[in-house]
Amino acid sequence: MISDTQYLDWLRSNDPKVLLAELDYYDTVAEEIGTEYISDKGYNTRWSEGVEHRPYPDNIVSVPSTKRTLGSGRPARGELIIDNTEGVRDHWLTQFKFDGRKIRLLYGSPDWEYSDFRLVFIGVVKARYARGTKELVFKLREPEDFLDQPIQSATVATGPNAGDYLPVIYGDCFNVSPVLIDGTLHVYQLSDIAIDSVSLVKDNGAGPVSHTPDLAAGTITLAGAPVGNITVDCIGAKVGGSALVKAGEIIDHIITTRTDLPSEYYDAAAFTALDIAIDWEHNLYVSDRTTARQVIDQILDSIGAKLSRTVEGAITVVQLAEPLETADFAIGTDDIRENTLVAHSTELPWKRARLGYRKNYTVQESLDTTLTADVRAALGREYLIVEDDNDISAIHPLATEPELIPSTLTLKADAETRLADLMALHAVERFWFELQVYAVLYQYRLGSTATLTHPRYGFSEGVNCVVHDTDSVFTKGKARVSLWR
């Protein structure tokens, strides 16, 4: 098997190159799953050890480039275009169902064994259609598209709110508005699955209101008709005997029970490890059409993490922090295409910032007149707030102050720690650099640390930077990499 160094040398060469595509599909006639094997230049596995003999006919007309950014990744420009001259592949539209099924793209030499090819893209087919009479267009996506599904699909069956989404709740939530499902018996839904506890029920902010909880059903039943708006303080989803409150366990439950993401595209171990590294408590209440990706981003933003991908294409998580002291790999002048290193932007440091925690899910103005001023104030604001500052005005007179930073954090101590981390990260001016390298998409893992050595911009002795995004052109053996430090 060729080494990574040999592969990169080959990318720089003028030797023949070929892109292989392997597309899974469901055959509606045979009622079975199959795989189509095609390429842009033609290939045959021939003598490849341990691989069945199969040809890859040259049916690919054009391939996309792919952009990956922390938090998202998908083919950014163009589509995979396949030859359909004289309608020889019309059945790929009418009989074969490719949507949501795996596609793998591999890049190598027509003279190599199959095992020497490098995987440059793994994802799913989003859609396909005919372009004219001679081409089929396949739009490709990475697995994150499975997270664009609503976090909730179940709806209220009957009653005044029939058709509305059932609420989803995690962690210790403050002042949520449950969904009325029976106006006669005064039954309200807090969750579509079992919850841990109900600590307080309020009517127009005043409580406690007499009620009977059904924790297994996620409901409460009031003893009598309410005067105004009913809100509840409670601890949400209880799974396996305990409430889900940490980031990783909440996200795991969302991905595995509320999306159709195939298990092969999910790095579950990374989210388990996340809770060991950061054990902060979170709260989340959703009662409308919100996607899994939106919810996951909210949680991860609250701890300074982002979605990313493994080499195998599975969704994983990385923390966005200072570059590590020990880099994961190095980028030197021999790796960089000439005259492509550019310092394209800077970020001024923060002089002050505020972060919101313990969200009030029902901000109220119309309240019971017997409430104290302090209680009325608490019910009338969306977040409790912590704040911090950096003494940097002498160096940066125009240092910035961001808008209030929202979070899903529950506890003040966790919020203070998160804000302190942010202030340290933004205590200095940050620089963004862009360069082109001889590479394939998966060589530079998002969120990893690279030592960049170059005669420009103070990199002559090597400086550690974080890989933020990559943009790869499969068939040209190059990639654009964005770094920050």
C-alpha distance (Angstrom), angle and dihedral (degrees) to the residues before:
residue distance angle dihedral
M1 . . .
I2 3.79 . .
S3 3.81 118.6 .
D4 3.80 126.9 -120.2
T5 3.81 89.0 -106.7
Q6 3.79 91.1 53.2
Y7 3.79 90.0 47.8
L8 3.80 92.8 53.4
D9 3.80 90.5 47.2
W10 3.79 88.0 53.0
L11 3.83 90.7 50.7
R12 3.80 89.2 56.9
S13 3.79 92.6 49.2
N14 3.79 130.9 84.5
D15 3.80 91.8 -123.0
P16 3.85 116.9 133.1
K17 3.80 114.9 -83.0
V18 3.79 133.7 -165.6
L19 3.81 135.5 -168.1
L20 3.80 118.5 -144.6
A21 3.80 124.1 -157.6
E22 3.81 125.6 -163.1
L23 3.81 113.5 -170.7
D24 3.80 123.7 -173.7
Y25 3.80 118.5 -149.4
Y26 3.79 143.2 169.8
D27 3.80 115.6 -119.9
T28 3.82 107.7 -143.8
V29 3.81 92.3 -163.7
A30 3.81 99.7 47.2
E31 3.84 89.4 31.5
E32 3.78 92.6 -137.6
I33 3.80 140.8 107.1
G34 3.79 120.1 -104.0
T35 3.81 141.1 167.2
E36 3.80 130.5 -127.2
Y37 3.82 117.5 -148.9
I38 3.81 118.0 -157.2
S39 3.82 139.6 148.9
D40 3.80 142.4 -169.2
K41 3.82 97.6 -118.9
G42 3.80 105.7 19.5
Y43 3.80 128.7 -95.6
N44 3.80 140.5 -176.4
T45 3.79 125.6 -159.9
R46 3.82 88.0 -139.6
W47 3.78 107.7 152.3
S48 3.83 97.5 8.3
E49 3.79 107.7 139.1
G50 3.81 116.2 -120.2
V51 3.82 94.2 6.2
E52 3.79 124.9 108.3
H53 3.78 116.1 -114.6
R54 3.79 108.0 -96.9
P55 3.80 136.9 149.4
Y56 3.81 125.8 -131.9
P57 3.84 103.1 -152.8
D58 3.81 117.1 -152.6
N59 3.81 97.1 -104.2
I60 3.84 98.8 132.2
V61 3.80 112.8 103.6
S62 3.82 99.3 177.5
V63 3.82 138.2 -1.9
P64 3.83 131.8 -153.3
S65 3.76 129.4 -121.0
T66 3.78 116.8 -124.1
K67 3.77 130.6 -134.8
R68 3.78 123.4 -161.9
T69 3.78 124.1 -170.1
L70 3.79 127.6 174.1
G71 3.78 103.1 -88.1
S72 3.81 96.6 23.8
G73 3.77 144.0 32.3
R74 3.75 133.0 -176.7
P75 3.79 142.4 135.1
A76 3.78 101.4 -73.6
R77 3.79 105.3 -167.1
G78 3.78 133.1 27.3
E79 3.79 130.2 -8.0
L80 3.76 139.5 -104.3
I81 3.81 101.6 -90.0
I82 3.79 118.6 -161.8
D83 3.79 129.1 -165.4
N84 3.82 115.3 -107.3
T85 3.79 101.3 168.5
E86 3.83 111.5 169.8
G87 3.79 89.5 2.9
V88 3.83 95.4 -77.3
R89 3.81 89.5 149.9
D90 3.79 100.7 38.0
H91 3.81 86.9 118.7
W92 3.81 88.1 65.0
L93 3.81 84.8 72.5
T94 3.80 102.3 34.9
Q95 3.81 104.5 32.0
F96 3.81 108.0 20.3
K97 3.81 119.0 66.7
F98 3.81 110.8 -153.9
D99 3.82 100.7 163.3
G100 3.80 114.0 118.8
R101 3.81 91.3 6.2
K102 3.77 127.9 120.2
I103 3.78 126.2 -87.6
R104 3.81 124.2 -175.1
L105 3.81 125.3 -167.0
L106 3.82 120.0 -163.1
Y107 3.80 129.4 -175.6
G108 3.78 129.4 -154.0
S109 3.79 148.2 106.3
P110 3.81 123.4 -53.5
D111 3.83 86.4 -129.1
W112 3.80 95.8 55.1
E113 3.76 131.1 96.5
Y114 3.79 113.1 -106.7
S115 3.82 91.8 -109.6
D116 3.83 90.8 63.0
F117 3.81 93.4 61.1
R118 3.80 116.4 102.5
L119 3.78 122.8 -132.1
V120 3.82 107.0 -120.6
F121 3.81 100.7 170.8
I122 3.77 138.0 14.8
G123 3.78 121.1 177.0
V124 3.78 143.9 102.8
V125 3.79 138.4 -72.8
K126 3.80 109.7 -106.6
A127 3.81 99.6 -174.4
R128 3.80 141.9 -23.4
Y129 3.79 136.0 -157.3
A130 3.78 142.4 158.3
R131 3.79 121.6 -90.3
G132 3.76 107.4 -157.6
T133 3.80 115.4 -41.4
K134 3.80 99.3 -59.4
E135 3.82 107.4 48.8
L136 3.78 141.4 57.5
V137 3.79 118.8 -154.2
F138 3.81 120.1 -148.6
K139 3.80 117.2 -167.6
L140 3.79 110.3 -151.7
R141 3.78 130.1 -154.4
E142 3.77 136.7 179.1
P143 3.83 119.0 -119.2
E144 3.82 93.6 -88.8
D145 3.80 88.3 85.2
F146 3.80 88.1 74.9
L147 3.81 85.6 64.1
D148 3.80 91.8 58.8
Q149 3.79 88.7 79.2
P150 3.83 118.1 105.7
I151 3.77 111.9 -92.0
Q152 3.77 87.4 -129.9
S153 3.80 130.7 43.4
A154 3.82 100.5 162.9
T155 3.80 116.4 95.0
V156 3.81 137.6 -165.9
A157 3.80 107.0 -82.8
T158 3.81 101.6 -154.4
G159 3.77 142.7 -4.4
P160 3.82 133.7 58.2
N161 3.82 93.5 -37.5
A162 3.81 98.9 42.3
G163 3.79 110.8 156.2
D164 3.80 94.9 25.0
Y165 3.79 117.5 121.2
L166 3.78 117.4 -95.8
P167 3.80 110.4 -115.9
V168 3.80 124.3 -103.0
I169 3.79 118.1 -150.0
Y170 3.80 135.6 -178.3
G171 3.78 131.7 175.5
D172 3.81 131.8 -4.5
C173 3.81 102.4 -27.8
F174 3.78 124.9 -170.1
N175 3.82 125.4 -143.8
V176 3.81 100.6 -15.9
S177 3.81 121.2 174.2
P178 3.81 108.2 -126.3
V179 3.81 120.5 -149.2
L180 3.82 115.8 -104.0
I181 3.81 107.6 -128.5
D182 3.83 100.4 166.7
G183 3.81 118.4 30.5
T184 3.81 94.0 -176.8
L185 3.79 96.5 53.8
H186 3.84 93.8 29.3
V187 3.80 94.8 -123.3
Y188 3.80 118.2 167.0
Q189 3.82 128.7 -168.6
L190 3.82 118.6 -137.0
S191 3.79 99.5 168.4
D192 3.79 141.4 5.9
I193 3.83 89.5 -133.0
A194 3.79 135.4 38.1
I195 3.81 117.5 -60.7
D196 3.79 131.6 -153.5
S197 3.82 104.0 -127.2
V198 3.80 148.2 -30.9
S199 3.80 113.2 -131.3
L200 3.82 103.3 175.6
V201 3.80 139.0 6.1
K202 3.84 117.5 -162.2
D203 3.81 135.4 -167.1
N204 3.82 111.3 -151.9
G205 3.79 86.4 -18.8
A206 3.81 96.4 -52.1
G207 3.78 121.6 112.1
P208 2.89 172.7 -105.7
V209 3.81 94.9 19.3
S210 3.80 115.6 -167.1
H211 3.80 110.0 -108.9
T212 3.78 145.3 145.5
P213 3.80 116.1 -125.7
D214 3.80 123.8 -149.2
L215 3.79 100.0 -162.8
A216 3.80 94.7 -179.1
A217 3.80 91.4 54.4
G218 3.80 94.7 38.5
T219 3.82 93.3 -124.4
I220 3.79 142.3 118.1
T221 3.80 127.4 -153.1
L222 3.80 117.6 -154.2
A223 3.79 120.4 -136.8
G224 3.82 90.2 -131.8
A225 3.77 144.9 -1.9
P226 3.82 114.4 -59.1
V227 3.79 123.7 -122.3
G228 3.80 96.3 -143.5
N229 3.79 141.7 -22.6
I230 3.80 116.7 -7.5
T231 3.81 116.8 -142.5
V232 3.78 130.5 174.4
D233 3.80 140.3 -154.1
C234 3.78 108.7 -150.8
I235 3.80 147.1 141.1
G236 3.77 111.3 -112.4
A237 3.79 140.5 -149.2
K238 3.79 114.7 19.0
V239 3.80 114.9 -164.0
G240 3.79 126.8 173.3
G241 3.78 92.0 -0.3
S242 3.82 98.9 -53.0
A243 3.79 138.7 78.2
L244 3.81 117.8 -104.5
V245 3.81 107.9 -123.6
K246 3.82 107.7 141.8
A247 3.78 124.1 87.7
G248 3.80 98.1 -118.3
E249 3.79 96.7 46.5
I250 3.81 93.0 47.2
I251 3.81 92.2 48.7
D252 3.80 91.1 45.7
H253 3.80 90.7 53.6
I254 3.80 91.3 48.3
I255 3.81 94.3 48.7
T256 3.79 96.9 43.0
T257 3.82 99.1 40.9
R258 3.80 106.3 23.7
T259 3.81 103.9 40.4
D260 3.81 136.0 49.0
L261 3.80 93.9 -128.3
P262 3.84 107.4 147.2
S263 3.80 112.6 -120.2
E264 3.82 91.6 -120.6
Y265 3.81 87.9 66.2
Y266 3.81 95.0 52.1
D267 3.81 126.4 82.4
A268 3.80 96.5 -157.4
A269 3.81 93.6 172.6
A270 3.81 91.1 63.3
F271 3.80 92.1 59.0
T272 3.79 91.7 47.0
A273 3.80 89.0 52.2
L274 3.81 89.8 48.5
D275 3.80 91.3 65.4
I276 3.79 90.7 51.9
A277 3.80 91.0 52.8
I278 3.82 96.1 41.6
D279 3.81 116.1 21.6
W280 3.81 98.1 176.0
E281 3.81 120.4 144.5
H282 3.81 121.0 -114.0
N283 3.80 137.1 -169.5
L284 3.78 129.3 -156.8
Y285 3.81 134.2 173.3
V286 3.80 122.4 -178.4
S287 3.81 124.1 178.7
D288 3.81 101.3 157.7
R289 3.81 139.4 53.5
T290 3.80 102.4 -58.7
T291 3.80 123.7 153.0
A292 3.78 125.7 -125.8
R293 3.80 89.9 -119.3
Q294 3.83 91.8 55.6
V295 3.79 91.7 50.6
I296 3.80 94.2 44.8
D297 3.80 91.4 49.1
Q298 3.82 90.4 52.1
I299 3.79 91.6 53.3
L300 3.80 95.8 43.7
D301 3.82 93.1 46.1
S302 3.80 86.9 56.6
I303 3.81 91.4 61.8
G304 3.80 100.8 33.0
A305 3.79 97.8 -103.9
K306 3.81 136.1 125.3
L307 3.78 138.2 -161.5
S308 3.78 115.0 -102.7
R309 3.81 139.0 160.8
T310 3.78 134.4 -105.0
V311 3.80 121.5 -131.5
E312 3.80 87.2 -97.0
G313 3.82 90.8 55.0
A314 3.81 98.5 -106.3
I315 3.80 120.4 143.4
T316 3.77 110.3 -104.4
V317 3.80 137.2 160.0
V318 3.80 132.9 -115.0
Q319 3.78 131.5 -175.6
L320 3.79 117.5 -121.3
A321 3.78 106.5 -136.7
E322 3.78 144.1 126.0
P323 3.82 115.5 -43.7
L324 3.79 110.0 -87.6
E325 3.80 118.9 -105.7
T326 3.81 89.1 -126.6
A327 3.79 109.9 51.2
D328 3.80 124.2 -138.2
F329 3.81 91.6 -137.2
A330 3.81 142.4 -16.2
I331 3.80 132.8 -112.5
G332 3.80 113.3 -157.5
T333 3.78 135.6 176.4
D334 3.82 91.0 -89.2
D335 3.81 89.7 59.4
I336 3.82 95.3 49.5
R337 3.77 124.5 81.4
E338 3.78 109.2 -121.2
N339 3.83 117.7 -86.6
T340 3.80 95.2 0.0
L341 3.84 101.7 112.1
V342 3.81 107.4 105.5
A343 3.81 131.6 171.2
H344 3.78 95.6 -141.3
S345 3.81 104.5 172.5
T346 3.78 146.9 -0.5
E347 3.80 134.1 -149.9
L348 3.79 119.8 -143.7
P349 3.81 115.5 -133.6
W350 3.79 123.7 -104.7
K351 3.78 119.4 -104.3
R352 3.80 93.4 -172.8
A353 3.79 139.3 0.1
R354 3.79 140.7 179.9
L355 3.79 127.1 -152.1
G356 3.80 127.4 -161.2
Y357 3.80 123.1 -140.4
R358 3.84 138.6 168.2
K359 3.78 92.9 38.3
N360 3.80 119.3 -140.6
Y361 3.80 101.1 -135.8
T362 3.81 94.1 -163.7
V363 3.81 113.1 42.8
Q364 3.82 104.3 -160.8
E365 3.78 135.5 -163.6
S366 3.80 100.2 164.8
L367 3.80 101.0 71.3
D368 3.78 140.7 156.5
T369 3.80 108.1 -78.5
T370 3.81 92.4 -133.8
L371 3.81 93.1 66.7
T372 3.78 118.6 110.4
A373 3.79 121.3 -113.4
D374 3.82 90.9 -108.5
V375 3.80 93.2 53.2
R376 3.81 91.6 45.9
A377 3.80 90.1 51.0
A378 3.82 91.8 49.3
L379 3.81 91.9 51.0
G380 3.78 92.0 46.2
R381 3.83 98.3 58.3
E382 3.80 128.4 69.9
Y383 3.81 99.9 -139.9
L384 3.74 144.2 15.8
I385 3.80 106.8 -122.5
V386 3.80 138.6 -139.9
E387 3.81 121.8 -172.4
D388 3.79 139.5 -165.2
D389 3.82 139.0 174.3
N390 3.81 142.9 -153.4
D391 3.81 122.8 -139.1
I392 3.81 96.7 -133.0
S393 3.82 105.3 117.1
A394 3.82 92.8 108.8
I395 3.81 90.8 60.3
H396 3.82 98.7 30.9
P397 3.83 111.8 28.9
L398 3.82 89.4 177.1
A399 3.81 95.8 49.2
T400 3.79 108.6 150.6
E401 3.79 137.4 -119.6
P402 3.82 113.8 -152.8
E403 3.78 124.4 -144.7
L404 3.81 116.7 -92.2
I405 3.81 106.7 -59.3
P406 3.82 110.0 -132.0
S407 3.79 121.3 -146.2
T408 3.79 142.5 175.3
L409 3.81 91.0 -130.6
T410 3.79 118.4 129.8
L411 3.80 106.3 -167.9
K412 3.80 128.0 64.3
A413 3.81 93.4 -137.0
D414 3.80 91.4 55.6
A415 3.81 91.0 47.2
E416 3.80 91.2 50.9
T417 3.80 91.0 50.4
R418 3.80 92.2 48.6
L419 3.81 92.5 49.2
A420 3.81 91.4 47.5
D421 3.81 88.9 53.5
L422 3.80 90.7 50.4
M423 3.79 93.0 48.0
A424 3.80 91.2 50.8
L425 3.80 90.7 48.8
H426 3.81 90.8 50.2
A427 3.79 98.0 39.5
V428 3.81 91.0 100.2
E429 3.77 135.5 41.6
R430 3.80 112.1 -87.2
F431 3.81 124.7 -145.7
W432 3.79 130.2 -153.8
F433 3.79 120.3 -150.9
E434 3.77 130.5 -171.4
L435 3.79 127.2 -162.6
Q436 3.78 141.8 159.1
V437 3.78 119.6 -121.3
Y438 3.78 138.0 -177.5
A439 3.77 98.1 -106.5
V440 3.75 150.8 109.6
L441 3.77 125.3 -113.3
Y442 3.80 100.1 -95.3
Q443 3.80 98.0 45.0
Y444 3.81 93.3 87.1
R445 3.79 110.7 50.2
L446 3.80 114.3 -149.1
G447 3.79 112.8 -109.8
S448 3.80 93.1 20.0
T449 3.81 124.0 125.8
A450 3.79 120.9 -111.6
T451 3.79 127.3 -171.1
L452 3.80 104.4 -136.4
T453 3.81 116.6 -158.2
H454 3.80 118.0 -173.5
P455 3.83 137.3 133.1
R456 3.84 92.7 -114.9
Y457 3.83 133.2 78.5
G458 3.82 96.4 10.4
F459 3.80 95.4 -59.6
S460 3.81 95.7 119.3
E461 3.82 93.0 107.3
G462 3.81 93.8 38.0
V463 3.82 125.6 -94.9
N464 3.80 127.3 -152.4
C465 3.81 116.1 -120.6
V466 3.81 137.1 173.0
V467 3.82 121.1 -114.1
H468 3.81 106.7 -126.6
D469 3.79 104.7 169.2
T470 3.78 143.0 -7.9
D471 3.78 133.5 -155.9
S472 3.80 114.6 -161.3
V473 3.80 131.1 -168.3
F474 3.79 103.1 -156.3
T475 3.78 99.9 -155.5
K476 3.80 98.4 41.8
G477 3.79 98.2 55.6
K478 3.78 94.0 -127.8
A479 3.77 139.5 106.2
R480 3.77 137.5 -167.4
V481 3.79 112.4 -130.9
S482 3.79 126.8 -163.7
L483 3.83 117.0 -154.1
W484 3.78 132.5 -179.1
R485 3.77 133.5 -164.5
